[in-house]
């Protein structure tokens, strides 16, 4: 599985790279802290598949990287996407390495 580190994500944000960031956590998790990704909870990912772009890199994240990895595996298998990246370590790694003000539960 292709991955992006949190430092790569931060660089992409800083440089204004055209990409899509998707958060597959639950709504209550996203409300507590987020990194401005588009919220598509894991349970809704297949009914909202049309929201996931195919023309740019798409970074999918969750709390630690496991739910997003599961989502990517299934999306690639069922829908043939080839532009998906898992955020290595999820929002926990982002909080630890990039923005310690985020309080991840």
Jmol script that loads the backbone (N, CA, C; Angstrom):
load data "model"
ATOM      1  N   UNK A   1       0.837  -1.186   0.000  1.00  0.00           N
ATOM      2  CA  UNK A   1       0.000   0.000   0.000  1.00  0.00           C
ATOM      3  C   UNK A   1       0.877   1.242   0.000  1.00  0.00           C
ATOM      4  N   UNK A   2       0.479   2.211  -0.809  1.00  0.00           N
ATOM      5  CA  UNK A   2       1.215   3.468  -0.859  1.00  0.00           C
ATOM      6  C   UNK A   2       0.863   4.305   0.368  1.00  0.00           C
ATOM      7  N   UNK A   3       1.878   4.977   0.895  1.00  0.00           N
ATOM      8  CA  UNK A   3       1.682   5.807   2.079  1.00  0.00           C
ATOM      9  C   UNK A   3       2.333   7.170   1.893  1.00  0.00           C
ATOM     10  N   UNK A   4       1.836   8.120   2.650  1.00  0.00           N
ATOM     11  CA  UNK A   4       2.464   9.428   2.783  1.00  0.00           C
ATOM     12  C   UNK A   4       2.720   9.632   4.269  1.00  0.00           C
ATOM     13  N   UNK A   5       3.868  10.205   4.583  1.00  0.00           N
ATOM     14  CA  UNK A   5       4.166  10.532   5.974  1.00  0.00           C
ATOM     15  C   UNK A   5       3.472  11.843   6.322  1.00  0.00           C
ATOM     16  N   UNK A   6       3.373  12.133   7.605  1.00  0.00           N
ATOM     17  CA  UNK A   6       2.748  13.393   8.005  1.00  0.00           C
ATOM     18  C   UNK A   6       3.588  14.588   7.558  1.00  0.00           C
ATOM     19  N   UNK A   7       4.902  14.424   7.487  1.00  0.00           N
ATOM     20  CA  UNK A   7       5.736  15.526   6.996  1.00  0.00           C
ATOM     21  C   UNK A   7       5.511  15.747   5.499  1.00  0.00           C
ATOM     22  N   UNK A   8       5.273  14.677   4.741  1.00  0.00           N
ATOM     23  CA  UNK A   8       4.945  14.834   3.327  1.00  0.00           C
ATOM     24  C   UNK A   8       3.595  15.534   3.162  1.00  0.00           C
ATOM     25  N   UNK A   9       2.631  15.167   4.000  1.00  0.00           N
ATOM     26  CA  UNK A   9       1.334  15.831   3.963  1.00  0.00           C
ATOM     27  C   UNK A   9       1.480  17.317   4.269  1.00  0.00           C
ATOM     28  N   UNK A  10       2.217  17.646   5.303  1.00  0.00           N
ATOM     29  CA  UNK A  10       2.423  19.048   5.683  1.00  0.00           C
ATOM     30  C   UNK A  10       3.068  19.815   4.530  1.00  0.00           C
ATOM     31  N   UNK A  11       4.049  19.215   3.877  1.00  0.00           N
ATOM     32  CA  UNK A  11       4.717  19.861   2.747  1.00  0.00           C
ATOM     33  C   UNK A  11       3.724  20.101   1.606  1.00  0.00           C
ATOM     34  N   UNK A  12       2.872  19.117   1.331  1.00  0.00           N
ATOM     35  CA  UNK A  12       1.870  19.275   0.286  1.00  0.00           C
ATOM     36  C   UNK A  12       0.904  20.410   0.617  1.00  0.00           C
ATOM     37  N   UNK A  13       0.497  20.487   1.880  1.00  0.00           N
ATOM     38  CA  UNK A  13      -0.386  21.571   2.318  1.00  0.00           C
ATOM     39  C   UNK A  13       0.301  22.921   2.161  1.00  0.00           C
ATOM     40  N   UNK A  14       1.539  22.998   2.622  1.00  0.00           N
ATOM     41  CA  UNK A  14       2.298  24.258   2.562  1.00  0.00           C
ATOM     42  C   UNK A  14       2.539  24.723   1.132  1.00  0.00           C
ATOM     43  N   UNK A  15       2.737  23.764   0.217  1.00  0.00           N
ATOM     44  CA  UNK A  15       3.041  24.097  -1.172  1.00  0.00           C
ATOM     45  C   UNK A  15       1.795  24.275  -2.037  1.00  0.00           C
ATOM     46  N   UNK A  16       0.628  24.046  -1.455  1.00  0.00           N
ATOM     47  CA  UNK A  16      -0.612  24.217  -2.212  1.00  0.00           C
ATOM     48  C   UNK A  16      -0.808  23.180  -3.305  1.00  0.00           C
ATOM     49  N   UNK A  17      -0.283  21.985  -3.092  1.00  0.00           N
ATOM     50  CA  UNK A  17      -0.436  20.898  -4.061  1.00  0.00           C
ATOM     51  C   UNK A  17      -1.924  20.542  -4.188  1.00  0.00           C
ATOM     52  N   UNK A  18      -2.360  20.251  -5.392  1.00  0.00           N
ATOM     53  CA  UNK A  18      -3.738  19.832  -5.623  1.00  0.00           C
ATOM     54  C   UNK A  18      -3.862  18.354  -5.254  1.00  0.00           C
ATOM     55  N   UNK A  19      -4.546  18.105  -4.153  1.00  0.00           N
ATOM     56  CA  UNK A  19      -4.800  16.737  -3.709  1.00  0.00           C
ATOM     57  C   UNK A  19      -6.066  16.749  -2.868  1.00  0.00           C
ATOM     58  N   UNK A  20      -6.540  15.574  -2.516  1.00  0.00           N
ATOM     59  CA  UNK A  20      -7.726  15.452  -1.678  1.00  0.00           C
ATOM     60  C   UNK A  20      -7.339  14.738  -0.396  1.00  0.00           C
ATOM     61  N   UNK A  21      -7.818  15.254   0.724  1.00  0.00           N
ATOM     62  CA  UNK A  21      -7.576  14.655   2.033  1.00  0.00           C
ATOM     63  C   UNK A  21      -8.916  14.185   2.574  1.00  0.00           C
ATOM     64  N   UNK A  22      -8.999  12.906   2.891  1.00  0.00           N
ATOM     65  CA  UNK A  22     -10.252  12.325   3.378  1.00  0.00           C
ATOM     66  C   UNK A  22     -10.032  11.718   4.761  1.00  0.00           C
ATOM     67  N   UNK A  23     -10.951  12.031   5.659  1.00  0.00           N
ATOM     68  CA  UNK A  23     -10.955  11.528   7.034  1.00  0.00           C
ATOM     69  C   UNK A  23     -12.044  10.468   7.134  1.00  0.00           C
ATOM     70  N   UNK A  24     -11.663   9.221   7.438  1.00  0.00           N
ATOM     71  CA  UNK A  24     -12.655   8.145   7.544  1.00  0.00           C
ATOM     72  C   UNK A  24     -13.063   7.847   8.984  1.00  0.00           C
ATOM     73  N   UNK A  25     -12.682   8.751   9.909  1.00  0.00           N
ATOM     74  CA  UNK A  25     -13.115   8.573  11.295  1.00  0.00           C
ATOM     75  C   UNK A  25     -14.603   8.904  11.413  1.00  0.00           C
ATOM     76  N   UNK A  26     -15.148   8.674  12.582  1.00  0.00           N
ATOM     77  CA  UNK A  26     -16.554   8.998  12.840  1.00  0.00           C
ATOM     78  C   UNK A  26     -16.708  10.501  13.080  1.00  0.00           C
ATOM     79  N   UNK A  27     -17.927  10.989  12.909  1.00  0.00           N
ATOM     80  CA  UNK A  27     -18.195  12.420  13.035  1.00  0.00           C
ATOM     81  C   UNK A  27     -17.755  12.981  14.382  1.00  0.00           C
ATOM     82  N   UNK A  28     -18.027  12.268  15.475  1.00  0.00           N
ATOM     83  CA  UNK A  28     -17.644  12.777  16.798  1.00  0.00           C
ATOM     84  C   UNK A  28     -16.122  12.878  16.949  1.00  0.00           C
ATOM     85  N   UNK A  29     -15.372  11.993  16.294  1.00  0.00           N
ATOM     86  CA  UNK A  29     -13.913  12.076  16.333  1.00  0.00           C
ATOM     87  C   UNK A  29     -13.430  13.302  15.565  1.00  0.00           C
ATOM     88  N   UNK A  30     -14.033  13.543  14.414  1.00  0.00           N
ATOM     89  CA  UNK A  30     -13.672  14.679  13.581  1.00  0.00           C
ATOM     90  C   UNK A  30     -14.001  15.999  14.278  1.00  0.00           C
ATOM     91  N   UNK A  31     -15.100  16.029  15.024  1.00  0.00           N
ATOM     92  CA  UNK A  31     -15.486  17.244  15.742  1.00  0.00           C
ATOM     93  C   UNK A  31     -14.483  17.590  16.845  1.00  0.00           C
ATOM     94  N   UNK A  32     -13.879  16.577  17.459  1.00  0.00           N
ATOM     95  CA  UNK A  32     -12.906  16.815  18.540  1.00  0.00           C
ATOM     96  C   UNK A  32     -11.608  17.401  18.010  1.00  0.00           C
ATOM     97  N   UNK A  33     -11.148  16.889  16.882  1.00  0.00           N
ATOM     98  CA  UNK A  33      -9.940  17.427  16.250  1.00  0.00           C
ATOM     99  C   UNK A  33      -9.913  16.966  14.808  1.00  0.00           C
ATOM    100  N   UNK A  34      -9.418  17.855  13.947  1.00  0.00           N
ATOM    101  CA  UNK A  34      -9.320  17.491  12.541  1.00  0.00           C
ATOM    102  C   UNK A  34      -8.202  18.276  11.889  1.00  0.00           C
ATOM    103  N   UNK A  35      -7.804  17.791  10.728  1.00  0.00           N
ATOM    104  CA  UNK A  35      -6.749  18.461   9.959  1.00  0.00           C
ATOM    105  C   UNK A  35      -7.297  18.908   8.605  1.00  0.00           C
ATOM    106  N   UNK A  36      -8.576  19.263   8.609  1.00  0.00           N
ATOM    107  CA  UNK A  36      -9.275  19.834   7.459  1.00  0.00           C
ATOM    108  C   UNK A  36      -9.490  18.850   6.306  1.00  0.00           C
ATOM    109  N   UNK A  37      -9.524  17.567   6.633  1.00  0.00           N
ATOM    110  CA  UNK A  37      -9.876  16.587   5.613  1.00  0.00           C
ATOM    111  C   UNK A  37     -11.385  16.527   5.450  1.00  0.00           C
ATOM    112  N   UNK A  38     -11.816  16.074   4.288  1.00  0.00           N
ATOM    113  CA  UNK A  38     -13.238  15.891   4.029  1.00  0.00           C
ATOM    114  C   UNK A  38     -13.707  14.647   4.776  1.00  0.00           C
ATOM    115  N   UNK A  39     -14.729  14.792   5.596  1.00  0.00           N
ATOM    116  CA  UNK A  39     -15.206  13.680   6.414  1.00  0.00           C
ATOM    117  C   UNK A  39     -16.108  12.757   5.598  1.00  0.00           C
ATOM    118  N   UNK A  40     -15.662  11.517   5.454  1.00  0.00           N
ATOM    119  CA  UNK A  40     -16.472  10.441   4.892  1.00  0.00           C
ATOM    120  C   UNK A  40     -16.240   9.244   5.818  1.00  0.00           C
ATOM    121  N   UNK A  41     -17.079   9.092   6.847  1.00  0.00           N
ATOM    122  CA  UNK A  41     -16.870   7.989   7.798  1.00  0.00           C
ATOM    123  C   UNK A  41     -16.768   6.639   7.093  1.00  0.00           C
ATOM    124  N   UNK A  42     -15.968   5.766   7.645  1.00  0.00           N
ATOM    125  CA  UNK A  42     -15.706   4.461   7.036  1.00  0.00           C
ATOM    126  C   UNK A  42     -16.997   3.739   6.664  1.00  0.00           C
ATOM    127  N   UNK A  43     -18.010   3.816   7.510  1.00  0.00           N
ATOM    128  CA  UNK A  43     -19.281   3.149   7.219  1.00  0.00           C
ATOM    129  C   UNK A  43     -20.017   3.708   6.021  1.00  0.00           C
ATOM    130  N   UNK A  44     -19.648   4.908   5.579  1.00  0.00           N
ATOM    131  CA  UNK A  44     -20.315   5.555   4.440  1.00  0.00           C
ATOM    132  C   UNK A  44     -19.464   5.544   3.174  1.00  0.00           C
ATOM    133  N   UNK A  45     -18.257   5.016   3.258  1.00  0.00           N
ATOM    134  CA  UNK A  45     -17.286   5.182   2.186  1.00  0.00           C
ATOM    135  C   UNK A  45     -17.794   4.639   0.845  1.00  0.00           C
ATOM    136  N   UNK A  46     -18.534   3.546   0.845  1.00  0.00           N
ATOM    137  CA  UNK A  46     -18.972   2.960  -0.424  1.00  0.00           C
ATOM    138  C   UNK A  46     -20.209   3.647  -0.984  1.00  0.00           C
ATOM    139  N   UNK A  47     -21.045   4.218  -0.122  1.00  0.00           N
ATOM    140  CA  UNK A  47     -22.207   4.957  -0.616  1.00  0.00           C
ATOM    141  C   UNK A  47     -21.818   6.370  -1.066  1.00  0.00           C
ATOM    142  N   UNK A  48     -20.639   6.827  -0.651  1.00  0.00           N
ATOM    143  CA  UNK A  48     -20.172   8.159  -1.031  1.00  0.00           C
ATOM    144  C   UNK A  48     -18.902   8.086  -1.887  1.00  0.00           C
ATOM    145  N   UNK A  49     -18.716   6.957  -2.561  1.00  0.00           N
ATOM    146  CA  UNK A  49     -17.505   6.733  -3.352  1.00  0.00           C
ATOM    147  C   UNK A  49     -17.325   7.798  -4.431  1.00  0.00           C
ATOM    148  N   UNK A  50     -18.425   8.363  -4.918  1.00  0.00           N
ATOM    149  CA  UNK A  50     -18.341   9.379  -5.971  1.00  0.00           C
ATOM    150  C   UNK A  50     -17.691  10.673  -5.492  1.00  0.00           C
ATOM    151  N   UNK A  51     -17.523  10.840  -4.193  1.00  0.00           N
ATOM    152  CA  UNK A  51     -16.854  12.023  -3.641  1.00  0.00           C
ATOM    153  C   UNK A  51     -15.331  11.901  -3.706  1.00  0.00           C
ATOM    154  N   UNK A  52     -14.835  10.697  -3.934  1.00  0.00           N
ATOM    155  CA  UNK A  52     -13.391  10.466  -3.964  1.00  0.00           C
ATOM    156  C   UNK A  52     -12.882  10.669  -5.383  1.00  0.00           C
ATOM    157  N   UNK A  53     -11.986  11.627  -5.526  1.00  0.00           N
ATOM    158  CA  UNK A  53     -11.475  11.997  -6.847  1.00  0.00           C
ATOM    159  C   UNK A  53     -10.511  10.945  -7.390  1.00  0.00           C
ATOM    160  N   UNK A  54     -10.437  10.866  -8.702  1.00  0.00           N
ATOM    161  CA  UNK A  54      -9.491   9.966  -9.363  1.00  0.00           C
ATOM    162  C   UNK A  54      -8.409  10.739 -10.095  1.00  0.00           C
ATOM    163  N   UNK A  55      -8.546  12.073 -10.162  1.00  0.00           N
ATOM    164  CA  UNK A  55      -7.649  12.887 -10.970  1.00  0.00           C
ATOM    165  C   UNK A  55      -6.508  13.533 -10.190  1.00  0.00           C
ATOM    166  N   UNK A  56      -6.463  13.335  -8.893  1.00  0.00           N
ATOM    167  CA  UNK A  56      -5.399  13.888  -8.045  1.00  0.00           C
ATOM    168  C   UNK A  56      -5.024  12.846  -7.000  1.00  0.00           C
ATOM    169  N   UNK A  57      -3.856  13.001  -6.347  1.00  0.00           N
ATOM    170  CA  UNK A  57      -3.547  12.111  -5.231  1.00  0.00           C
ATOM    171  C   UNK A  57      -4.601  12.279  -4.127  1.00  0.00           C
ATOM    172  N   UNK A  58      -4.999  11.185  -3.523  1.00  0.00           N
ATOM    173  CA  UNK A  58      -5.972  11.201  -2.435  1.00  0.00           C
ATOM    174  C   UNK A  58      -5.313  10.567  -1.213  1.00  0.00           C
ATOM    175  N   UNK A  59      -5.204  11.352  -0.151  1.00  0.00           N
ATOM    176  CA  UNK A  59      -4.647  10.852   1.103  1.00  0.00           C
ATOM    177  C   UNK A  59      -5.810  10.572   2.039  1.00  0.00           C
ATOM    178  N   UNK A  60      -5.878   9.348   2.519  1.00  0.00           N
ATOM    179  CA  UNK A  60      -6.959   8.935   3.415  1.00  0.00           C
ATOM    180  C   UNK A  60      -6.362   8.712   4.790  1.00  0.00           C
ATOM    181  N   UNK A  61      -7.048   9.255   5.812  1.00  0.00           N
ATOM    182  CA  UNK A  61      -6.518   9.103   7.168  1.00  0.00           C
ATOM    183  C   UNK A  61      -7.605   8.747   8.168  1.00  0.00           C
ATOM    184  N   UNK A  62      -7.150   8.228   9.286  1.00  0.00           N
ATOM    185  CA  UNK A  62      -8.005   7.944  10.432  1.00  0.00           C
ATOM    186  C   UNK A  62      -7.190   8.283  11.681  1.00  0.00           C
ATOM    187  N   UNK A  63      -7.486   7.668  12.779  1.00  0.00           N
ATOM    188  CA  UNK A  63      -6.770   7.966  14.020  1.00  0.00           C
ATOM    189  C   UNK A  63      -5.318   7.485  13.959  1.00  0.00           C
ATOM    190  N   UNK A  64      -5.129   6.208  13.566  1.00  0.00           N
ATOM    191  CA  UNK A  64      -3.783   5.633  13.607  1.00  0.00           C
ATOM    192  C   UNK A  64      -3.302   5.075  12.272  1.00  0.00           C
ATOM    193  N   UNK A  65      -4.183   4.965  11.310  1.00  0.00           N
ATOM    194  CA  UNK A  65      -3.802   4.438   9.995  1.00  0.00           C
ATOM    195  C   UNK A  65      -4.405   3.092   9.660  1.00  0.00           C
ATOM    196  N   UNK A  66      -5.056   2.437  10.609  1.00  0.00           N
ATOM    197  CA  UNK A  66      -5.584   1.099  10.313  1.00  0.00           C
ATOM    198  C   UNK A  66      -6.923   1.141   9.586  1.00  0.00           C
ATOM    199  N   UNK A  67      -7.850   1.996  10.008  1.00  0.00           N
ATOM    200  CA  UNK A  67      -9.141   2.089   9.304  1.00  0.00           C
ATOM    201  C   UNK A  67      -8.947   2.628   7.893  1.00  0.00           C
ATOM    202  N   UNK A  68      -8.067   3.604   7.758  1.00  0.00           N
ATOM    203  CA  UNK A  68      -7.832   4.156   6.418  1.00  0.00           C
ATOM    204  C   UNK A  68      -7.174   3.112   5.518  1.00  0.00           C
ATOM    205  N   UNK A  69      -6.299   2.294   6.061  1.00  0.00           N
ATOM    206  CA  UNK A  69      -5.681   1.220   5.267  1.00  0.00           C
ATOM    207  C   UNK A  69      -6.735   0.224   4.802  1.00  0.00           C
ATOM    208  N   UNK A  70      -7.646  -0.130   5.692  1.00  0.00           N
ATOM    209  CA  UNK A  70      -8.725  -1.056   5.325  1.00  0.00           C
ATOM    210  C   UNK A  70      -9.605  -0.439   4.240  1.00  0.00           C
ATOM    211  N   UNK A  71      -9.906   0.845   4.359  1.00  0.00           N
ATOM    212  CA  UNK A  71     -10.722   1.534   3.357  1.00  0.00           C
ATOM    213  C   UNK A  71     -10.017   1.523   2.002  1.00  0.00           C
ATOM    214  N   UNK A  72      -8.734   1.838   1.999  1.00  0.00           N
ATOM    215  CA  UNK A  72      -7.975   1.877   0.745  1.00  0.00           C
ATOM    216  C   UNK A  72      -7.953   0.505   0.081  1.00  0.00           C
ATOM    217  N   UNK A  73      -7.671  -0.527   0.849  1.00  0.00           N
ATOM    218  CA  UNK A  73      -7.650  -1.885   0.281  1.00  0.00           C
ATOM    219  C   UNK A  73      -8.963  -2.213  -0.407  1.00  0.00           C
ATOM    220  N   UNK A  74     -10.068  -1.906   0.244  1.00  0.00           N
ATOM    221  CA  UNK A  74     -11.382  -2.241  -0.294  1.00  0.00           C
ATOM    222  C   UNK A  74     -11.743  -1.360  -1.498  1.00  0.00           C
ATOM    223  N   UNK A  75     -11.431  -0.083  -1.430  1.00  0.00           N
ATOM    224  CA  UNK A  75     -11.725   0.830  -2.542  1.00  0.00           C
ATOM    225  C   UNK A  75     -10.927   0.434  -3.783  1.00  0.00           C
ATOM    226  N   UNK A  76      -9.657   0.130  -3.590  1.00  0.00           N
ATOM    227  CA  UNK A  76      -8.829  -0.279  -4.731  1.00  0.00           C
ATOM    228  C   UNK A  76      -9.365  -1.578  -5.350  1.00  0.00           C
ATOM    229  N   UNK A  77      -9.741  -2.510  -4.498  1.00  0.00           N
ATOM    230  CA  UNK A  77     -10.228  -3.806  -4.979  1.00  0.00           C
ATOM    231  C   UNK A  77     -11.578  -3.665  -5.701  1.00  0.00           C
ATOM    232  N   UNK A  78     -12.486  -2.891  -5.123  1.00  0.00           N
ATOM    233  CA  UNK A  78     -13.851  -2.814  -5.665  1.00  0.00           C
ATOM    234  C   UNK A  78     -14.023  -1.768  -6.763  1.00  0.00           C
ATOM    235  N   UNK A  79     -13.229  -0.706  -6.731  1.00  0.00           N
ATOM    236  CA  UNK A  79     -13.468   0.405  -7.643  1.00  0.00           C
ATOM    237  C   UNK A  79     -12.261   0.751  -8.529  1.00  0.00           C
ATOM    238  N   UNK A  80     -11.141   0.081  -8.341  1.00  0.00           N
ATOM    239  CA  UNK A  80      -9.995   0.248  -9.223  1.00  0.00           C
ATOM    240  C   UNK A  80      -9.205   1.537  -9.071  1.00  0.00           C
ATOM    241  N   UNK A  81      -9.347   2.224  -7.959  1.00  0.00           N
ATOM    242  CA  UNK A  81      -8.559   3.443  -7.736  1.00  0.00           C
ATOM    243  C   UNK A  81      -7.074   3.094  -7.662  1.00  0.00           C
ATOM    244  N   UNK A  82      -6.233   3.982  -8.204  1.00  0.00           N
ATOM    245  CA  UNK A  82      -4.783   3.779  -8.167  1.00  0.00           C
ATOM    246  C   UNK A  82      -4.059   4.992  -7.590  1.00  0.00           C
ATOM    247  N   UNK A  83      -4.798   5.958  -7.070  1.00  0.00           N
ATOM    248  CA  UNK A  83      -4.227   7.227  -6.614  1.00  0.00           C
ATOM    249  C   UNK A  83      -4.399   7.440  -5.113  1.00  0.00           C
ATOM    250  N   UNK A  84      -4.580   6.363  -4.353  1.00  0.00           N
ATOM    251  CA  UNK A  84      -4.858   6.469  -2.920  1.00  0.00           C
ATOM    252  C   UNK A  84      -3.603   6.240  -2.089  1.00  0.00           C
ATOM    253  N   UNK A  85      -3.466   7.058  -1.044  1.00  0.00           N
ATOM    254  CA  UNK A  85      -2.336   6.962  -0.119  1.00  0.00           C
ATOM    255  C   UNK A  85      -2.857   6.931   1.299  1.00  0.00           C
ATOM    256  N   UNK A  86      -2.301   6.058   2.101  1.00  0.00           N
ATOM    257  CA  UNK A  86      -2.632   6.012   3.526  1.00  0.00           C
ATOM    258  C   UNK A  86      -1.735   6.997   4.265  1.00  0.00           C
ATOM    259  N   UNK A  87      -2.301   7.779   5.188  1.00  0.00           N
ATOM    260  CA  UNK A  87      -1.481   8.664   6.014  1.00  0.00           C
ATOM    261  C   UNK A  87      -0.844   7.816   7.110  1.00  0.00           C
ATOM    262  N   UNK A  88       0.445   7.621   7.005  1.00  0.00           N
ATOM    263  CA  UNK A  88       1.170   6.756   7.932  1.00  0.00           C
ATOM    264  C   UNK A  88       1.061   7.296   9.368  1.00  0.00           C
ATOM    265  N   UNK A  89       0.499   6.486  10.251  1.00  0.00           N
ATOM    266  CA  UNK A  89       0.338   6.876  11.647  1.00  0.00           C
ATOM    267  C   UNK A  89      -0.898   7.698  11.938  1.00  0.00           C
ATOM    268  N   UNK A  90      -1.634   8.083  10.890  1.00  0.00           N
ATOM    269  CA  UNK A  90      -2.891   8.802  11.056  1.00  0.00           C
ATOM    270  C   UNK A  90      -2.757  10.147  11.747  1.00  0.00           C
ATOM    271  N   UNK A  91      -3.882  10.617  12.277  1.00  0.00           N
ATOM    272  CA  UNK A  91      -3.909  11.928  12.916  1.00  0.00           C
ATOM    273  C   UNK A  91      -3.104  11.930  14.224  1.00  0.00           C
ATOM    274  N   UNK A  92      -2.905  10.749  14.804  1.00  0.00           N
ATOM    275  CA  UNK A  92      -2.054  10.671  16.005  1.00  0.00           C
ATOM    276  C   UNK A  92      -0.623  11.083  15.662  1.00  0.00           C
ATOM    277  N   UNK A  93      -0.106  10.602  14.541  1.00  0.00           N
ATOM    278  CA  UNK A  93       1.251  10.969  14.117  1.00  0.00           C
ATOM    279  C   UNK A  93       1.309  12.441  13.745  1.00  0.00           C
ATOM    280  N   UNK A  94       0.243  12.956  13.111  1.00  0.00           N
ATOM    281  CA  UNK A  94       0.207  14.370  12.753  1.00  0.00           C
ATOM    282  C   UNK A  94       0.266  15.228  14.001  1.00  0.00           C
ATOM    283  N   UNK A  95      -0.475  14.828  15.014  1.00  0.00           N
ATOM    284  CA  UNK A  95      -0.481  15.560  16.280  1.00  0.00           C
ATOM    285  C   UNK A  95       0.889  15.519  16.952  1.00  0.00           C
ATOM    286  N   UNK A  96       1.506  14.380  16.917  1.00  0.00           N
ATOM    287  CA  UNK A  96       2.809  14.210  17.573  1.00  0.00           C
ATOM    288  C   UNK A  96       3.933  14.947  16.838  1.00  0.00           C
ATOM    289  N   UNK A  97       3.938  14.849  15.510  1.00  0.00           N
ATOM    290  CA  UNK A  97       5.072  15.370  14.730  1.00  0.00           C
ATOM    291  C   UNK A  97       4.877  16.763  14.159  1.00  0.00           C
ATOM    292  N   UNK A  98       3.634  17.152  13.889  1.00  0.00           N
ATOM    293  CA  UNK A  98       3.374  18.407  13.179  1.00  0.00           C
ATOM    294  C   UNK A  98       2.669  19.444  14.057  1.00  0.00           C
ATOM    295  N   UNK A  99       1.573  19.058  14.701  1.00  0.00           N
ATOM    296  CA  UNK A  99       0.752  20.012  15.442  1.00  0.00           C
ATOM    297  C   UNK A  99       0.358  19.472  16.812  1.00  0.00           C
ATOM    298  N   UNK A 100       1.221  19.685  17.810  1.00  0.00           N
ATOM    299  CA  UNK A 100       0.946  19.177  19.156  1.00  0.00           C
ATOM    300  C   UNK A 100      -0.288  19.799  19.820  1.00  0.00           C
ATOM    301  N   UNK A 101      -0.847  20.855  19.229  1.00  0.00           N
ATOM    302  CA  UNK A 101      -2.045  21.448  19.823  1.00  0.00           C
ATOM    303  C   UNK A 101      -3.295  20.611  19.551  1.00  0.00           C
ATOM    304  N   UNK A 102      -3.207  19.667  18.616  1.00  0.00           N
ATOM    305  CA  UNK A 102      -4.341  18.774  18.364  1.00  0.00           C
ATOM    306  C   UNK A 102      -4.459  17.775  19.515  1.00  0.00           C
ATOM    307  N   UNK A 103      -5.654  17.624  20.016  1.00  0.00           N
ATOM    308  CA  UNK A 103      -5.874  16.683  21.121  1.00  0.00           C
ATOM    309  C   UNK A 103      -6.653  15.489  20.581  1.00  0.00           C
ATOM    310  N   UNK A 104      -5.914  14.475  20.197  1.00  0.00           N
ATOM    311  CA  UNK A 104      -6.505  13.269  19.612  1.00  0.00           C
ATOM    312  C   UNK A 104      -6.959  12.353  20.729  1.00  0.00           C
ATOM    313  N   UNK A 105      -8.216  11.918  20.639  1.00  0.00           N
ATOM    314  CA  UNK A 105      -8.759  11.006  21.645  1.00  0.00           C
ATOM    315  C   UNK A 105      -8.582   9.573  21.178  1.00  0.00           C
TER     316      UNK A 105
END
end "model"
wireframe off; spacefill off
backbone 0.3
color backbone group
